[in-house]
Amino acid sequence: MVLIMISLAMFGNYYVYDSISPLADLLKSQLGFTDSNIGLLNGIYSLPNIFMVFIGGIIIDRIGTKKSSLLFAALCMAGTLMTTFSGGSLTVMAAGRLVFGLGSESLIVAITTVLAKWFKGKELSFAFGINLTIARLGSFAALNSPTWAEKLYQTWNGPLFVSTIMALVSVLTVIVYIFMDNRARRIFHLEPESKQDEVVLSEIFRFNKSFWFIVLLCVTFYSAIFPFQTFAVKFFMEHHALTRSAAGFASSVIILGSMIGTPLFGIFIDKKGLRASLMILGSLMIVPVYLVMNYAPIDPRWMTALMGIAFSLVPAAMWPSVALIVEERRLGTAYGLMTMIQNIGLTLFNFLIGWANDFSTADGVTDYSLGMWLFSVTGFLGLFFAFMLRRQETGENRNGLELGNKELEIFLKEQQV
């Protein structure tokens, strides 16, 4: 039940984030926004998290996951309200997305830390898989909202009212989680939630090589996925002549594939390990897809399905791996640092792709080739860092990422000895 509640909190969070993409053409036609303006709305979400998620991670370690989760969910709600009731002002909408971003990524860090603390030593990868499946259902619902909420798409702000309801869902489910956690600790006489008495910033430089390879893979892999989705609906409509509903579905196939695949790969990883190897495989899958979508006259849904498989493999292996590398009292800081660097990439790439599209637009027609090449280069860099991670994990200074749960338990006991 804890897993379901915190996953529903992320469901609402993911819905709000992806509520902008299906609106791209309405924002252009009704409000006169450019692609750079649309890129700003998603890019500015990530901008404060260059700093905030690291601070958020420290806050989580200091005050605990319960108080911090409620704080961050409330920030998400406030930002969503600002965007919805902006009156069409780019400045107010961007400010709302910034406030939403301040809470959103830190909420994800808090929930990730909750998962690591509740499920470490159990089916951790499977728990992460279920969490991501429910969370990405929010993205899937948002990207397909032009179909199930078609009547709301007469105006630019109609669909944003739904996003406000989803932000409220996040707040309410976090409150339910807090009551459940307190009740569980009382009934089962569990120890109080572990917190870090003192945060020493220099400790971040003591994280080992495997952690840093995971961080670099994270920033490059996610920079090849999320900024693409910012413009995916518009790209499919203009470049592949799809309707808005069909384009929204094509974009959501990435999410749909990951929703199905992540928990299944999580079960496999818990049993067999091979975390670093699967990160290589997932990274390899996304290298060619952007160029194929740009140059080959095939249905783009085949490529987004391949991206969905990759988007299952890498996160299912990547996020739980941090819990095996970093001690529990520093998990919030580690996940915060990782998410901070991820958001540097997301900020830069949303701005960069928006600029590339505007630069490549003539007479109202956009040539997406430059942006697609940029995504492909990012995918290749992710593959390189995944390879370096596996090389580290098959050497003497390994952390057990390639081991299944049974072998990992023995390995960790030997390490303690």
Secondary structure, 3 states (H helix, E strand, C coil): CHHHHHHHHHHHHHHHHCCCHHHHHHHHHHHCCCHHHHHHHHHHHHHHHHCHHHHHHHHHHHHCHHHHHHHHHHHHHHHHHHHHCCCCCHHHHHHHHHHHHHHHHHHHHHHHHHHHHHHCCCCHHHHHHHHHHHHHHHHHHHHCHHHHCHHHHHCCCHHHHHHHHHHHHHHHHHHHHHHHHHHHHHHCCCCCCCCCCCCCHHHHHHCCHHHHHHHHHHHHHHHCCHHHHHHHHHHHHHHCCCCHHHHHHHHHHHHHHHHHHHHHHHHHHHHHCCHHHHHHHHHHHHCCHHHHHHHCCCCHHHHHHHHHHHHHHHHHHHHHHHHHHCCHHHHHHHHHHHHHHHHHHHHHHHHHHHHHHHHCEECCEECCHHHHHHHHHHHHHHHHHHHHHHHHHCCCCCCCCCCCHHHHHHHHHHHHC
